[in-house]
Amino acid sequence: MTDQKEKEYNQYQEVLDIHINSSQLVIFSKTTCGFCTRAKEAIRKLNIEPLVIELDHHNNGKELQKVLYKITGRITVPSVWINKEFIGGCDETLELIRDNLFLKELTRLTVIH
């Protein structure tokens, strides 16, 4: 990685970290993604309002998605984070909700309003 590319990557990594650190429940999403909609709706049905970063409306959305890929190994969204930890995408989120593990984890983290 060139110095310039590394500097840009670090800049976007910092932006990503700010978002991840700003809430105990963060979803990186796109407004046109059906899987994102399913995950957000399932979480909201639990009366939980996550911090949602819509990458297709973010000034640096493409770059942030590339950094997410480097961190998670996944290029797709949604990218769901609980307490600064990547838990997966739509399938993993829905599975945790179905198994009552998502709600238990959020309760433990006192995110529920």
C-alpha positions as CSV (number, residue, x, y, z in Angstrom):
1,M,0.0,0.0,0.0
2,T,1.4,3.4,-0.9
3,D,1.8,6.1,1.7
4,Q,-1.1,8.1,0.2
5,K,-3.4,5.0,0.0
6,E,-2.4,4.1,3.6
7,K,-3.2,7.6,4.8
8,E,-6.6,7.6,3.1
9,Y,-7.4,4.1,4.5
10,N,-6.4,5.3,8.0
11,Q,-8.6,8.4,7.5
12,Y,-11.6,6.2,6.6
13,Q,-10.8,3.8,9.4
14,E,-11.0,6.7,11.8
15,V,-14.4,7.7,10.4
16,L,-15.6,4.1,10.7
17,D,-14.3,3.9,14.3
18,I,-16.2,7.1,15.2
19,H,-19.4,5.6,14.0
20,I,-18.8,2.2,15.7
21,N,-17.9,3.9,19.0
22,S,-20.8,6.3,19.0
23,S,-23.5,3.7,19.8
24,Q,-23.7,0.2,21.2
25,L,-25.8,-0.9,18.2
26,V,-24.6,0.2,14.7
27,I,-25.8,-1.0,11.3
28,F,-24.0,0.0,8.1
29,S,-26.6,-0.3,5.5
30,K,-27.8,0.9,2.1
31,T,-31.3,2.2,1.5
32,T,-31.7,0.0,-1.7
33,C,-30.7,-3.2,0.0
34,G,-33.5,-5.6,0.8
35,F,-31.4,-7.6,3.3
36,C,-30.6,-4.3,5.1
37,T,-34.3,-3.5,5.3
38,R,-35.1,-6.9,6.7
39,A,-32.4,-6.6,9.4
40,K,-33.4,-3.1,10.4
41,E,-37.1,-3.9,10.5
42,A,-36.5,-7.0,12.6
43,I,-34.5,-5.0,15.1
44,R,-37.0,-2.2,15.2
45,K,-39.8,-4.8,15.9
46,L,-37.9,-5.4,19.2
47,N,-38.5,-1.7,20.0
48,I,-34.8,-1.0,19.5
49,E,-33.6,1.9,17.4
50,P,-30.1,1.3,16.1
51,L,-27.7,3.9,14.8
52,V,-28.0,3.3,11.0
53,I,-25.3,4.6,8.7
54,E,-26.7,4.5,5.1
55,L,-23.5,4.1,3.0
56,D,-25.3,5.1,-0.2
57,H,-26.1,8.5,1.4
58,H,-22.7,8.9,3.1
59,N,-20.1,11.2,1.5
60,N,-17.5,8.5,1.9
61,G,-19.8,5.4,1.7
62,K,-17.8,3.5,-0.9
63,E,-14.6,4.0,1.0
64,L,-16.2,3.1,4.3
65,Q,-17.5,-0.1,2.7
66,K,-14.0,-1.0,1.5
67,V,-12.7,-0.5,5.1
68,L,-15.5,-2.7,6.4
69,Y,-14.5,-5.4,3.9
70,K,-10.9,-5.3,5.2
71,I,-12.1,-5.6,8.8
72,T,-14.9,-8.1,8.4
73,G,-14.0,-10.0,5.2
74,R,-17.4,-9.1,3.8
75,I,-18.2,-6.7,1.1
76,T,-21.9,-6.9,1.5
77,V,-24.3,-5.0,3.8
78,P,-25.8,-4.9,6.3
79,S,-22.9,-4.9,8.7
80,V,-24.2,-5.1,12.2
81,W,-22.1,-4.2,15.2
82,I,-22.9,-4.7,18.9
83,N,-20.7,-3.0,21.4
84,K,-18.0,-2.4,18.8
85,E,-18.0,-6.1,17.8
86,F,-19.1,-7.2,14.3
87,I,-21.8,-9.8,14.6
88,G,-22.6,-10.4,11.0
89,G,-25.1,-9.4,8.3
90,C,-28.8,-10.0,7.8
91,D,-28.8,-13.8,8.3
92,E,-26.8,-13.7,11.5
93,T,-28.9,-10.9,12.9
94,L,-32.2,-12.7,12.1
95,E,-30.8,-15.9,13.6
96,L,-29.8,-14.2,16.8
97,I,-33.2,-12.6,17.0
98,R,-35.0,-15.9,16.4
99,D,-32.9,-17.6,19.1
100,N,-33.5,-14.8,21.6
101,L,-29.7,-14.1,21.8
102,F,-29.8,-10.7,20.1
103,L,-32.2,-9.3,22.7
104,K,-30.3,-10.9,25.5
105,E,-27.1,-9.3,24.3
106,L,-28.7,-5.9,23.9
107,T,-30.3,-6.2,27.3
108,R,-26.9,-7.0,28.8
109,L,-25.5,-3.9,27.1
110,T,-28.5,-1.8,28.2
111,V,-29.2,-0.5,24.7
112,I,-33.0,-1.1,25.0
113,H,-35.0,2.1,25.6
